[in-house]
Amino acid sequence: MEENLYSLHQLEALASGDTAFVNKMVDMFIQMAPESVDRMITALSEDDLEDLGAAAHKVKPSIDMMGITSLKQKIRDLEQWGKNRTNVELIPSLLDEVIETLNDVVQQLRNR
């Protein structure tokens, strides 16, 4: 079995045993993550790095709450690089990593 790319420990602690709340938050993440991915892809294709940074900023708390530690710094880099238009040449490959991980996490959450 492959290792989970996420951890619900923080969310479960916040929920204080309310599994319905945990499930609702997981469902919201499953719905929201692909929308954020689409927004970042569109922003990059239109060279709207400020919007890419804004989209990264919007998804950042969800990544933290879902315990996706492998993306903790990467999403912050995308946010800053987009907002400040720095390291522009690194953004496409970093975005690819973020997208691949988010897609894998969504798949794992659907199958949990």
Backbone atoms as SQL, in Angstrom:
CREATE TABLE atoms (id INTEGER PRIMARY KEY, chain TEXT, resi INTEGER, resn TEXT, atom TEXT, x REAL, y REAL, z REAL);
INSERT INTO atoms VALUES
  (1, 'A', 1, 'MET', 'N', 0.847, -1.196, 0.000),
  (2, 'A', 1, 'MET', 'CA', 0.000, 0.000, 0.000),
  (3, 'A', 1, 'MET', 'C', 0.876, 1.238, 0.000),
  (4, 'A', 2, 'GLU', 'N', 0.517, 2.206, -0.828),
  (5, 'A', 2, 'GLU', 'CA', 1.326, 3.413, -0.882),
  (6, 'A', 2, 'GLU', 'C', 1.070, 4.302, 0.335),
  (7, 'A', 3, 'GLU', 'N', 2.085, 5.065, 0.666),
  (8, 'A', 3, 'GLU', 'CA', 2.010, 5.944, 1.830),
  (9, 'A', 3, 'GLU', 'C', 1.107, 7.134, 1.534),
  (10, 'A', 4, 'ASN', 'N', 0.304, 7.514, 2.529),
  (11, 'A', 4, 'ASN', 'CA', -0.550, 8.683, 2.356),
  (12, 'A', 4, 'ASN', 'C', 0.294, 9.939, 2.225),
  (13, 'A', 5, 'LEU', 'N', -0.116, 10.804, 1.326),
  (14, 'A', 5, 'LEU', 'CA', 0.561, 12.081, 1.117),
  (15, 'A', 5, 'LEU', 'C', -0.023, 13.163, 2.014),
  (16, 'A', 6, 'TYR', 'N', -0.975, 12.789, 2.829),
  (17, 'A', 6, 'TYR', 'CA', -1.671, 13.742, 3.703),
  (18, 'A', 6, 'TYR', 'C', -1.771, 13.146, 5.102),
  (19, 'A', 7, 'SER', 'N', -2.139, 13.987, 6.046),
  (20, 'A', 7, 'SER', 'CA', -2.406, 13.537, 7.410),
  (21, 'A', 7, 'SER', 'C', -3.590, 14.332, 7.937),
  (22, 'A', 8, 'LEU', 'N', -4.583, 13.635, 8.423),
  (23, 'A', 8, 'LEU', 'CA', -5.778, 14.302, 8.943),
  (24, 'A', 8, 'LEU', 'C', -5.686, 14.578, 10.442),
  (25, 'A', 9, 'HIS', 'N', -4.516, 14.370, 11.041),
  (26, 'A', 9, 'HIS', 'CA', -4.372, 14.538, 12.495),
  (27, 'A', 9, 'HIS', 'C', -4.787, 15.926, 12.965),
  (28, 'A', 10, 'GLN', 'N', -4.306, 16.962, 12.289),
  (29, 'A', 10, 'GLN', 'CA', -4.632, 18.332, 12.701),
  (30, 'A', 10, 'GLN', 'C', -6.130, 18.592, 12.557),
  (31, 'A', 11, 'LEU', 'N', -6.695, 18.158, 11.456),
  (32, 'A', 11, 'LEU', 'CA', -8.125, 18.336, 11.214),
  (33, 'A', 11, 'LEU', 'C', -8.945, 17.563, 12.247),
  (34, 'A', 12, 'GLU', 'N', -8.543, 16.330, 12.553),
  (35, 'A', 12, 'GLU', 'CA', -9.256, 15.523, 13.530),
  (36, 'A', 12, 'GLU', 'C', -9.179, 16.138, 14.926),
  (37, 'A', 13, 'ALA', 'N', -8.021, 16.725, 15.249),
  (38, 'A', 13, 'ALA', 'CA', -7.878, 17.398, 16.550),
  (39, 'A', 13, 'ALA', 'C', -8.804, 18.604, 16.624),
  (40, 'A', 14, 'LEU', 'N', -8.883, 19.351, 15.544),
  (41, 'A', 14, 'LEU', 'CA', -9.768, 20.514, 15.479),
  (42, 'A', 14, 'LEU', 'C', -11.239, 20.083, 15.609),
  (43, 'A', 15, 'ALA', 'N', -11.560, 18.940, 15.021),
  (44, 'A', 15, 'ALA', 'CA', -12.950, 18.457, 14.996),
  (45, 'A', 15, 'ALA', 'C', -13.395, 17.868, 16.333),
  (46, 'A', 16, 'SER', 'N', -12.469, 17.555, 17.204),
  (47, 'A', 16, 'SER', 'CA', -12.790, 16.982, 18.525),
  (48, 'A', 16, 'SER', 'C', -13.740, 15.785, 18.426),
  (49, 'A', 17, 'GLY', 'N', -13.429, 14.876, 17.516),
  (50, 'A', 17, 'GLY', 'CA', -14.230, 13.668, 17.408),
  (51, 'A', 17, 'GLY', 'C', -15.436, 13.756, 16.489),
  (52, 'A', 18, 'ASP', 'N', -15.670, 14.907, 15.900),
  (53, 'A', 18, 'ASP', 'CA', -16.812, 15.092, 14.994),
  (54, 'A', 18, 'ASP', 'C', -16.427, 14.597, 13.598),
  (55, 'A', 19, 'THR', 'N', -16.692, 13.319, 13.347),
  (56, 'A', 19, 'THR', 'CA', -16.298, 12.735, 12.061),
  (57, 'A', 19, 'THR', 'C', -17.064, 13.343, 10.892),
  (58, 'A', 20, 'ALA', 'N', -18.281, 13.796, 11.127),
  (59, 'A', 20, 'ALA', 'CA', -19.046, 14.446, 10.051),
  (60, 'A', 20, 'ALA', 'C', -18.325, 15.721, 9.600),
  (61, 'A', 21, 'PHE', 'N', -17.772, 16.466, 10.556),
  (62, 'A', 21, 'PHE', 'CA', -17.022, 17.680, 10.227),
  (63, 'A', 21, 'PHE', 'C', -15.767, 17.332, 9.420),
  (64, 'A', 22, 'VAL', 'N', -15.054, 16.305, 9.862),
  (65, 'A', 22, 'VAL', 'CA', -13.847, 15.873, 9.132),
  (66, 'A', 22, 'VAL', 'C', -14.218, 15.493, 7.707),
  (67, 'A', 23, 'ASN', 'N', -15.265, 14.701, 7.558),
  (68, 'A', 23, 'ASN', 'CA', -15.681, 14.266, 6.223),
  (69, 'A', 23, 'ASN', 'C', -16.100, 15.442, 5.352),
  (70, 'A', 24, 'LYS', 'N', -16.781, 16.416, 5.950),
  (71, 'A', 24, 'LYS', 'CA', -17.201, 17.599, 5.193),
  (72, 'A', 24, 'LYS', 'C', -15.979, 18.385, 4.718),
  (73, 'A', 25, 'MET', 'N', -14.985, 18.553, 5.585),
  (74, 'A', 25, 'MET', 'CA', -13.777, 19.294, 5.210),
  (75, 'A', 25, 'MET', 'C', -12.995, 18.548, 4.129),
  (76, 'A', 26, 'VAL', 'N', -12.938, 17.232, 4.241),
  (77, 'A', 26, 'VAL', 'CA', -12.264, 16.424, 3.219),
  (78, 'A', 26, 'VAL', 'C', -12.993, 16.572, 1.881),
  (79, 'A', 27, 'ASP', 'N', -14.329, 16.495, 1.914),
  (80, 'A', 27, 'ASP', 'CA', -15.109, 16.658, 0.683),
  (81, 'A', 27, 'ASP', 'C', -14.890, 18.035, 0.061),
  (82, 'A', 28, 'MET', 'N', -14.830, 19.068, 0.913),
  (83, 'A', 28, 'MET', 'CA', -14.584, 20.421, 0.401),
  (84, 'A', 28, 'MET', 'C', -13.209, 20.503, -0.260),
  (85, 'A', 29, 'PHE', 'N', -12.211, 19.873, 0.346),
  (86, 'A', 29, 'PHE', 'CA', -10.864, 19.877, -0.233),
  (87, 'A', 29, 'PHE', 'C', -10.858, 19.157, -1.576),
  (88, 'A', 30, 'ILE', 'N', -11.536, 18.010, -1.643),
  (89, 'A', 30, 'ILE', 'CA', -11.607, 17.244, -2.892),
  (90, 'A', 30, 'ILE', 'C', -12.228, 18.087, -4.005),
  (91, 'A', 31, 'GLN', 'N', -13.184, 18.917, -3.654),
  (92, 'A', 31, 'GLN', 'CA', -13.840, 19.776, -4.638),
  (93, 'A', 31, 'GLN', 'C', -12.977, 20.989, -4.983),
  (94, 'A', 32, 'MET', 'N', -12.348, 21.583, -3.972),
  (95, 'A', 32, 'MET', 'CA', -11.627, 22.837, -4.148),
  (96, 'A', 32, 'MET', 'C', -10.257, 22.668, -4.802),
  (97, 'A', 33, 'ALA', 'N', -9.549, 21.587, -4.478),
  (98, 'A', 33, 'ALA', 'CA', -8.184, 21.416, -4.980),
  (99, 'A', 33, 'ALA', 'C', -8.105, 21.452, -6.512),
  (100, 'A', 34, 'PRO', 'N', -8.960, 20.705, -7.227),
  (101, 'A', 34, 'PRO', 'CA', -8.894, 20.775, -8.694),
  (102, 'A', 34, 'PRO', 'C', -9.214, 22.176, -9.245),
  (103, 'A', 35, 'GLU', 'N', -10.104, 22.896, -8.565),
  (104, 'A', 35, 'GLU', 'CA', -10.412, 24.270, -8.998),
  (105, 'A', 35, 'GLU', 'C', -9.177, 25.164, -8.843),
  (106, 'A', 36, 'SER', 'N', -8.463, 24.994, -7.753),
  (107, 'A', 36, 'SER', 'CA', -7.240, 25.770, -7.537),
  (108, 'A', 36, 'SER', 'C', -6.174, 25.415, -8.565),
  (109, 'A', 37, 'VAL', 'N', -6.059, 24.120, -8.862),
  (110, 'A', 37, 'VAL', 'CA', -5.112, 23.659, -9.879),
  (111, 'A', 37, 'VAL', 'C', -5.441, 24.302, -11.228),
  (112, 'A', 38, 'ASP', 'N', -6.712, 24.259, -11.609),
  (113, 'A', 38, 'ASP', 'CA', -7.132, 24.855, -12.885),
  (114, 'A', 38, 'ASP', 'C', -6.814, 26.344, -12.928),
  (115, 'A', 39, 'ARG', 'N', -7.069, 27.029, -11.823),
  (116, 'A', 39, 'ARG', 'CA', -6.806, 28.472, -11.762),
  (117, 'A', 39, 'ARG', 'C', -5.312, 28.762, -11.918),
  (118, 'A', 40, 'MET', 'N', -4.463, 27.961, -11.269),
  (119, 'A', 40, 'MET', 'CA', -3.020, 28.176, -11.374),
  (120, 'A', 40, 'MET', 'C', -2.512, 27.872, -12.782),
  (121, 'A', 41, 'ILE', 'N', -3.036, 26.810, -13.399),
  (122, 'A', 41, 'ILE', 'CA', -2.647, 26.469, -14.775),
  (123, 'A', 41, 'ILE', 'C', -3.029, 27.598, -15.724),
  (124, 'A', 42, 'THR', 'N', -4.257, 28.089, -15.603),
  (125, 'A', 42, 'THR', 'CA', -4.726, 29.184, -16.454),
  (126, 'A', 42, 'THR', 'C', -3.888, 30.435, -16.234),
  (127, 'A', 43, 'ALA', 'N', -3.622, 30.747, -14.988),
  (128, 'A', 43, 'ALA', 'CA', -2.828, 31.940, -14.675),
  (129, 'A', 43, 'ALA', 'C', -1.439, 31.844, -15.302),
  (130, 'A', 44, 'LEU', 'N', -0.814, 30.675, -15.206),
  (131, 'A', 44, 'LEU', 'CA', 0.513, 30.504, -15.794),
  (132, 'A', 44, 'LEU', 'C', 0.450, 30.621, -17.314),
  (133, 'A', 45, 'SER', 'N', -0.549, 30.009, -17.929),
  (134, 'A', 45, 'SER', 'CA', -0.648, 30.041, -19.391),
  (135, 'A', 45, 'SER', 'C', -0.913, 31.450, -19.907),
  (136, 'A', 46, 'GLU', 'N', -1.539, 32.288, -19.067),
  (137, 'A', 46, 'GLU', 'CA', -1.819, 33.681, -19.452),
  (138, 'A', 46, 'GLU', 'C', -0.762, 34.643, -18.914),
  (139, 'A', 47, 'ASP', 'N', 0.314, 34.090, -18.348),
  (140, 'A', 47, 'ASP', 'CA', 1.394, 34.880, -17.752),
  (141, 'A', 47, 'ASP', 'C', 0.870, 35.852, -16.699),
  (142, 'A', 48, 'ASP', 'N', -0.173, 35.416, -15.992),
  (143, 'A', 48, 'ASP', 'CA', -0.743, 36.212, -14.901),
  (144, 'A', 48, 'ASP', 'C', -0.205, 35.641, -13.590),
  (145, 'A', 49, 'LEU', 'N', 1.074, 35.916, -13.340),
  (146, 'A', 49, 'LEU', 'CA', 1.728, 35.323, -12.183),
  (147, 'A', 49, 'LEU', 'C', 1.163, 35.839, -10.870),
  (148, 'A', 50, 'GLU', 'N', 0.624, 37.046, -10.897),
  (149, 'A', 50, 'GLU', 'CA', 0.007, 37.581, -9.681),
  (150, 'A', 50, 'GLU', 'C', -1.201, 36.725, -9.296),
  (151, 'A', 51, 'ASP', 'N', -2.004, 36.319, -10.283),
  (152, 'A', 51, 'ASP', 'CA', -3.161, 35.472, -9.984),
  (153, 'A', 51, 'ASP', 'C', -2.712, 34.070, -9.574),
  (154, 'A', 52, 'LEU', 'N', -1.639, 33.590, -10.177),
  (155, 'A', 52, 'LEU', 'CA', -1.097, 32.307, -9.765),
  (156, 'A', 52, 'LEU', 'C', -0.721, 32.365, -8.282),
  (157, 'A', 53, 'GLY', 'N', -0.063, 33.444, -7.883),
  (158, 'A', 53, 'GLY', 'CA', 0.298, 33.632, -6.479),
  (159, 'A', 53, 'GLY', 'C', -0.930, 33.720, -5.591),
  (160, 'A', 54, 'ALA', 'N', -1.963, 34.402, -6.074),
  (161, 'A', 54, 'ALA', 'CA', -3.205, 34.526, -5.307),
  (162, 'A', 54, 'ALA', 'C', -3.891, 33.172, -5.152),
  (163, 'A', 55, 'ALA', 'N', -3.885, 32.371, -6.198),
  (164, 'A', 55, 'ALA', 'CA', -4.479, 31.034, -6.129),
  (165, 'A', 55, 'ALA', 'C', -3.695, 30.146, -5.161),
  (166, 'A', 56, 'ALA', 'N', -2.379, 30.255, -5.191),
  (167, 'A', 56, 'ALA', 'CA', -1.542, 29.495, -4.256),
  (168, 'A', 56, 'ALA', 'C', -1.828, 29.927, -2.826),
  (169, 'A', 57, 'HIS', 'N', -1.995, 31.228, -2.631),
  (170, 'A', 57, 'HIS', 'CA', -2.310, 31.757, -1.304),
  (171, 'A', 57, 'HIS', 'C', -3.638, 31.190, -0.797),
  (172, 'A', 58, 'LYS', 'N', -4.599, 31.105, -1.698),
  (173, 'A', 58, 'LYS', 'CA', -5.936, 30.637, -1.313),
  (174, 'A', 58, 'LYS', 'C', -5.927, 29.167, -0.892),
  (175, 'A', 59, 'VAL', 'N', -5.131, 28.347, -1.538),
  (176, 'A', 59, 'VAL', 'CA', -5.119, 26.910, -1.245),
  (177, 'A', 59, 'VAL', 'C', -4.157, 26.568, -0.093),
  (178, 'A', 60, 'LYS', 'N', -3.294, 27.502, 0.269),
  (179, 'A', 60, 'LYS', 'CA', -2.276, 27.257, 1.297),
  (180, 'A', 60, 'LYS', 'C', -2.858, 26.762, 2.630),
  (181, 'A', 61, 'PRO', 'N', -3.889, 27.403, 3.198),
  (182, 'A', 61, 'PRO', 'CA', -4.414, 26.912, 4.477),
  (183, 'A', 61, 'PRO', 'C', -4.975, 25.487, 4.385),
  (184, 'A', 62, 'SER', 'N', -5.568, 25.155, 3.256),
  (185, 'A', 62, 'SER', 'CA', -6.113, 23.806, 3.073),
  (186, 'A', 62, 'SER', 'C', -4.991, 22.773, 3.023),
  (187, 'A', 63, 'ILE', 'N', -3.900, 23.117, 2.356),
  (188, 'A', 63, 'ILE', 'CA', -2.748, 22.216, 2.288),
  (189, 'A', 63, 'ILE', 'C', -2.201, 21.976, 3.691),
  (190, 'A', 64, 'ASP', 'N', -2.125, 23.049, 4.476),
  (191, 'A', 64, 'ASP', 'CA', -1.635, 22.920, 5.848),
  (192, 'A', 64, 'ASP', 'C', -2.592, 22.082, 6.688),
  (193, 'A', 65, 'MET', 'N', -3.894, 22.348, 6.586),
  (194, 'A', 65, 'MET', 'CA', -4.884, 21.639, 7.394),
  (195, 'A', 65, 'MET', 'C', -4.950, 20.155, 7.023),
  (196, 'A', 66, 'MET', 'N', -4.721, 19.847, 5.762),
  (197, 'A', 66, 'MET', 'CA', -4.779, 18.457, 5.318),
  (198, 'A', 66, 'MET', 'C', -3.449, 17.738, 5.560),
  (199, 'A', 67, 'GLY', 'N', -2.495, 18.438, 6.148),
  (200, 'A', 67, 'GLY', 'CA', -1.228, 17.815, 6.520),
  (201, 'A', 67, 'GLY', 'C', -0.401, 17.349, 5.337),
  (202, 'A', 68, 'ILE', 'N', -0.455, 18.107, 4.240),
  (203, 'A', 68, 'ILE', 'CA', 0.316, 17.747, 3.048),
  (204, 'A', 68, 'ILE', 'C', 1.682, 18.417, 3.184),
  (205, 'A', 69, 'THR', 'N', 2.525, 17.813, 4.003),
  (206, 'A', 69, 'THR', 'CA', 3.795, 18.447, 4.364),
  (207, 'A', 69, 'THR', 'C', 4.732, 18.619, 3.163),
  (208, 'A', 70, 'SER', 'N', 4.635, 17.739, 2.178),
  (209, 'A', 70, 'SER', 'CA', 5.526, 17.848, 1.020),
  (210, 'A', 70, 'SER', 'C', 5.254, 19.115, 0.214),
  (211, 'A', 71, 'LEU', 'N', 4.068, 19.728, 0.397),
  (212, 'A', 71, 'LEU', 'CA', 3.732, 20.947, -0.349),
  (213, 'A', 71, 'LEU', 'C', 3.825, 22.211, 0.504),
  (214, 'A', 72, 'LYS', 'N', 4.110, 22.075, 1.785),
  (215, 'A', 72, 'LYS', 'CA', 4.088, 23.220, 2.687),
  (216, 'A', 72, 'LYS', 'C', 4.968, 24.364, 2.174),
  (217, 'A', 73, 'GLN', 'N', 6.204, 24.085, 1.820),
  (218, 'A', 73, 'GLN', 'CA', 7.099, 25.131, 1.327),
  (219, 'A', 73, 'GLN', 'C', 6.845, 25.423, -0.152),
  (220, 'A', 74, 'LYS', 'N', 6.529, 24.408, -0.926),
  (221, 'A', 74, 'LYS', 'CA', 6.350, 24.596, -2.372),
  (222, 'A', 74, 'LYS', 'C', 5.209, 25.562, -2.679),
  (223, 'A', 75, 'ILE', 'N', 4.092, 25.445, -1.950),
  (224, 'A', 75, 'ILE', 'CA', 2.955, 26.333, -2.221),
  (225, 'A', 75, 'ILE', 'C', 3.295, 27.757, -1.803),
  (226, 'A', 76, 'ARG', 'N', 4.096, 27.903, -0.744),
  (227, 'A', 76, 'ARG', 'CA', 4.533, 29.237, -0.307),
  (228, 'A', 76, 'ARG', 'C', 5.495, 29.852, -1.325),
  (229, 'A', 77, 'ASP', 'N', 6.356, 29.015, -1.908),
  (230, 'A', 77, 'ASP', 'CA', 7.253, 29.511, -2.962),
  (231, 'A', 77, 'ASP', 'C', 6.444, 29.991, -4.156),
  (232, 'A', 78, 'LEU', 'N', 5.468, 29.192, -4.590),
  (233, 'A', 78, 'LEU', 'CA', 4.626, 29.608, -5.724),
  (234, 'A', 78, 'LEU', 'C', 3.922, 30.924, -5.418),
  (235, 'A', 79, 'GLU', 'N', 3.412, 31.041, -4.202),
  (236, 'A', 79, 'GLU', 'CA', 2.714, 32.255, -3.802),
  (237, 'A', 79, 'GLU', 'C', 3.644, 33.469, -3.911),
  (238, 'A', 80, 'GLN', 'N', 4.813, 33.368, -3.330),
  (239, 'A', 80, 'GLN', 'CA', 5.753, 34.491, -3.322),
  (240, 'A', 80, 'GLN', 'C', 6.315, 34.773, -4.708),
  (241, 'A', 81, 'TRP', 'N', 6.723, 33.731, -5.422),
  (242, 'A', 81, 'TRP', 'CA', 7.297, 33.920, -6.740),
  (243, 'A', 81, 'TRP', 'C', 6.281, 34.533, -7.698),
  (244, 'A', 82, 'GLY', 'N', 5.031, 34.099, -7.593),
  (245, 'A', 82, 'GLY', 'CA', 3.996, 34.672, -8.449),
  (246, 'A', 82, 'GLY', 'C', 3.743, 36.128, -8.107),
  (247, 'A', 83, 'LYS', 'N', 3.565, 36.388, -6.826),
  (248, 'A', 83, 'LYS', 'CA', 3.258, 37.743, -6.368),
  (249, 'A', 83, 'LYS', 'C', 4.384, 38.721, -6.730),
  (250, 'A', 84, 'ASN', 'N', 5.633, 38.258, -6.572),
  (251, 'A', 84, 'ASN', 'CA', 6.784, 39.134, -6.794),
  (252, 'A', 84, 'ASN', 'C', 7.421, 38.979, -8.173),
  (253, 'A', 85, 'ARG', 'N', 6.885, 38.065, -8.985),
  (254, 'A', 85, 'ARG', 'CA', 7.437, 37.775, -10.317),
  (255, 'A', 85, 'ARG', 'C', 8.931, 37.461, -10.232),
  (256, 'A', 86, 'THR', 'N', 9.293, 36.611, -9.269),
  (257, 'A', 86, 'THR', 'CA', 10.681, 36.179, -9.119),
  (258, 'A', 86, 'THR', 'C', 10.775, 34.691, -9.436),
  (259, 'A', 87, 'ASN', 'N', 11.976, 34.244, -9.763),
  (260, 'A', 87, 'ASN', 'CA', 12.217, 32.826, -10.101),
  (261, 'A', 87, 'ASN', 'C', 11.217, 32.316, -11.139),
  (262, 'A', 88, 'VAL', 'N', 10.880, 33.182, -12.075),
  (263, 'A', 88, 'VAL', 'CA', 9.844, 32.871, -13.073),
  (264, 'A', 88, 'VAL', 'C', 10.166, 31.588, -13.834),
  (265, 'A', 89, 'GLU', 'N', 11.440, 31.355, -14.097),
  (266, 'A', 89, 'GLU', 'CA', 11.825, 30.167, -14.864),
  (267, 'A', 89, 'GLU', 'C', 11.611, 28.874, -14.077),
  (268, 'A', 90, 'LEU', 'N', 11.498, 28.976, -12.757),
  (269, 'A', 90, 'LEU', 'CA', 11.302, 27.788, -11.914),
  (270, 'A', 90, 'LEU', 'C', 9.827, 27.471, -11.672),
  (271, 'A', 91, 'ILE', 'N', 8.958, 28.428, -11.959),
  (272, 'A', 91, 'ILE', 'CA', 7.539, 28.270, -11.635),
  (273, 'A', 91, 'ILE', 'C', 6.891, 27.083, -12.362),
  (274, 'A', 92, 'PRO', 'N', 7.100, 26.910, -13.673),
  (275, 'A', 92, 'PRO', 'CA', 6.392, 25.792, -14.341),
  (276, 'A', 92, 'PRO', 'C', 6.698, 24.421, -13.747),
  (277, 'A', 93, 'SER', 'N', 7.958, 24.128, -13.455),
  (278, 'A', 93, 'SER', 'CA', 8.278, 22.799, -12.919),
  (279, 'A', 93, 'SER', 'C', 7.774, 22.653, -11.486),
  (280, 'A', 94, 'LEU', 'N', 7.846, 23.720, -10.699),
  (281, 'A', 94, 'LEU', 'CA', 7.323, 23.662, -9.332),
  (282, 'A', 94, 'LEU', 'C', 5.810, 23.482, -9.355),
  (283, 'A', 95, 'LEU', 'N', 5.150, 24.195, -10.250),
  (284, 'A', 95, 'LEU', 'CA', 3.694, 24.052, -10.381),
  (285, 'A', 95, 'LEU', 'C', 3.336, 22.620, -10.776),
  (286, 'A', 96, 'ASP', 'N', 4.113, 22.021, -11.677),
  (287, 'A', 96, 'ASP', 'CA', 3.870, 20.628, -12.063),
  (288, 'A', 96, 'ASP', 'C', 3.938, 19.702, -10.850),
  (289, 'A', 97, 'GLU', 'N', 4.940, 19.914, -9.985),
  (290, 'A', 97, 'GLU', 'CA', 5.077, 19.089, -8.775),
  (291, 'A', 97, 'GLU', 'C', 3.856, 19.266, -7.862),
  (292, 'A', 98, 'VAL', 'N', 3.441, 20.509, -7.680),
  (293, 'A', 98, 'VAL', 'CA', 2.302, 20.804, -6.816),
  (294, 'A', 98, 'VAL', 'C', 1.040, 20.156, -7.379),
  (295, 'A', 99, 'ILE', 'N', 0.825, 20.297, -8.676),
  (296, 'A', 99, 'ILE', 'CA', -0.364, 19.727, -9.321),
  (297, 'A', 99, 'ILE', 'C', -0.374, 18.205, -9.177),
  (298, 'A', 100, 'GLU', 'N', 0.754, 17.577, -9.446),
  (299, 'A', 100, 'GLU', 'CA', 0.822, 16.116, -9.362),
  (300, 'A', 100, 'GLU', 'C', 0.511, 15.649, -7.937),
  (301, 'A', 101, 'THR', 'N', 1.094, 16.313, -6.953),
  (302, 'A', 101, 'THR', 'CA', 0.856, 15.929, -5.559),
  (303, 'A', 101, 'THR', 'C', -0.600, 16.158, -5.174),
  (304, 'A', 102, 'LEU', 'N', -1.161, 17.329, -5.536),
  (305, 'A', 102, 'LEU', 'CA', -2.563, 17.608, -5.199),
  (306, 'A', 102, 'LEU', 'C', -3.489, 16.580, -5.843),
  (307, 'A', 103, 'ASN', 'N', -3.232, 16.241, -7.094),
  (308, 'A', 103, 'ASN', 'CA', -4.060, 15.235, -7.762),
  (309, 'A', 103, 'ASN', 'C', -3.965, 13.885, -7.057),
  (310, 'A', 104, 'ASP', 'N', -2.753, 13.512, -6.640),
  (311, 'A', 104, 'ASP', 'CA', -2.563, 12.248, -5.921),
  (312, 'A', 104, 'ASP', 'C', -3.281, 12.273, -4.575),
  (313, 'A', 105, 'VAL', 'N', -3.204, 13.402, -3.864),
  (314, 'A', 105, 'VAL', 'CA', -3.869, 13.526, -2.566),
  (315, 'A', 105, 'VAL', 'C', -5.382, 13.405, -2.740),
  (316, 'A', 106, 'VAL', 'N', -5.926, 14.094, -3.729),
  (317, 'A', 106, 'VAL', 'CA', -7.371, 14.011, -3.975),
  (318, 'A', 106, 'VAL', 'C', -7.771, 12.564, -4.239),
  (319, 'A', 107, 'GLN', 'N', -6.984, 11.856, -5.024),
  (320, 'A', 107, 'GLN', 'CA', -7.282, 10.453, -5.321),
  (321, 'A', 107, 'GLN', 'C', -7.226, 9.610, -4.050),
  (322, 'A', 108, 'GLN', 'N', -6.202, 9.824, -3.221),
  (323, 'A', 108, 'GLN', 'CA', -6.078, 9.081, -1.977),
  (324, 'A', 108, 'GLN', 'C', -7.260, 9.373, -1.042),
  (325, 'A', 109, 'LEU', 'N', -7.670, 10.632, -0.976),
  (326, 'A', 109, 'LEU', 'CA', -8.795, 11.010, -0.099),
  (327, 'A', 109, 'LEU', 'C', -10.097, 10.386, -0.591),
  (328, 'A', 110, 'ARG', 'N', -10.259, 10.325, -1.898),
  (329, 'A', 110, 'ARG', 'CA', -11.475, 9.695, -2.441),
  (330, 'A', 110, 'ARG', 'C', -11.523, 8.210, -2.080),
  (331, 'A', 111, 'ASN', 'N', -10.364, 7.598, -1.990),
  (332, 'A', 111, 'ASN', 'CA', -10.285, 6.148, -1.750),
  (333, 'A', 111, 'ASN', 'C', -10.104, 5.789, -0.279),
  (334, 'A', 112, 'ARG', 'N', -10.125, 6.755, 0.603),
  (335, 'A', 112, 'ARG', 'CA', -9.841, 6.455, 2.026),
  (336, 'A', 112, 'ARG', 'C', -10.974, 5.710, 2.691);
